[in-house]
Amino acid sequence: MKCPHADIRFCPLYLAAHMSGGCDDGRLDEGGCAVERGMNYADALARLQVTQFQLVAEAEYAERQETAAKHRARNMRLAGVH
């Protein structure tokens, strides 16, 4: 399974890995994502939600906000408003 985040800034596992070992599979020095090396994203996220709920919530909120802003900008551009 591939990380579902097109932009790594919104991956709670990535954020946690740089803070407290979220998706650290012991091979972070190789680059890339532990999920791409076989770590189960859903299981790791479920564990992280228990230990760092606020981090997960903030990452999800930031991703939704950016997506909404992009949609608004696109709609305004298509409508000829902006």
Secondary structure as the mmCIF struct_conf table of DSSP 4:
data_model
#
loop_
_struct_conf.conf_type_id
_struct_conf.id
_struct_conf.beg_label_comp_id
_struct_conf.beg_label_asym_id
_struct_conf.beg_label_seq_id
_struct_conf.end_label_comp_id
_struct_conf.end_label_asym_id
_struct_conf.end_label_seq_id
BEND BEND1 PRO A 4 PRO A 4
BEND BEND2 ALA A 6 ASP A 7
HELX_RH_3T_P HELX_RH_3T_P1 ILE A 8 PHE A 10
HELX_RH_AL_P HELX_RH_AL_P1 PRO A 12 ALA A 17
TURN_TY1_P TURN_TY1_P1 HIS A 18 SER A 20
TURN_TY1_P TURN_TY1_P2 GLY A 22 CYS A 23
BEND BEND3 GLY A 26 GLY A 26
HELX_RH_3T_P HELX_RH_3T_P2 LEU A 28 GLU A 30
BEND BEND4 GLY A 32 GLY A 32
TURN_TY1_P TURN_TY1_P3 ALA A 34 ALA A 34
HELX_RH_3T_P HELX_RH_3T_P3 VAL A 35 ARG A 37
TURN_TY1_P TURN_TY1_P4 GLY A 38 GLY A 38
HELX_RH_AL_P HELX_RH_AL_P2 TYR A 41 THR A 51
HELX_RH_AL_P HELX_RH_AL_P3 PHE A 53 LEU A 78
TURN_TY1_P TURN_TY1_P5 ALA A 79 GLY A 80
#
